[in-house]
Amino acid sequence: MIINIRIADANVAFEEDVLKTIGLGSCVAVTLFDREKKIGGMIHFMLPSKVFSKAFFNPYKYCDTGLSNLIMEMEQLGARKYRMEAKVVGGANMFSIFIKNVEESIGYRNIEMAKKMLRENRIPVTAEDTGSDYSRSVEFTIKTGKIKVTSYKLGEIQY
């Protein structure tokens, strides 16, 4: 079954499922995979931290709260953090014409927060397709643990 992950959303899936998200510009998708249990998860977040917004609180809008929730949900279903591996996609500087210093872009800050959270949780990043100035879409096949990243610039790449 294909499970679509919208912006500011996350979900957990099992062996026969595929998690899919489209339109990652400055947003970042993080996939988590427990190879032993064949449990996978994906989050598509917009901002690095909830401190960036005072609007209605959706934990999956932010990396810090959303990634923590996704890890917890996966563990409740039998995955274990020490067996998880991560893949990070997105974080483009979609406004590179205006933002010349890449480190000021929201995409860069999203990537950095995702990596920081994964380091703190001791979850290794096994693949990354981040940065630059173009959007991406991701399909995560739980059975294999592989992701397919599609972009207009590079076509399809498997990780």
Secondary structure, 3 states (H helix, E strand, C coil): CEEECCCCEEEEECCCCEEEEEEECCCEEEEEEECCCCEEEEEEECECCHHHCCCCCCHHHEHHHHHHHHHHHHHHCCCCHHHEEEEEEECCCCCCCCCCCHHHCHHHHHHHHHHHHHHHCCCCEEEEEECCCCCEEEEEECCCCEEEEEECCCEEEEC
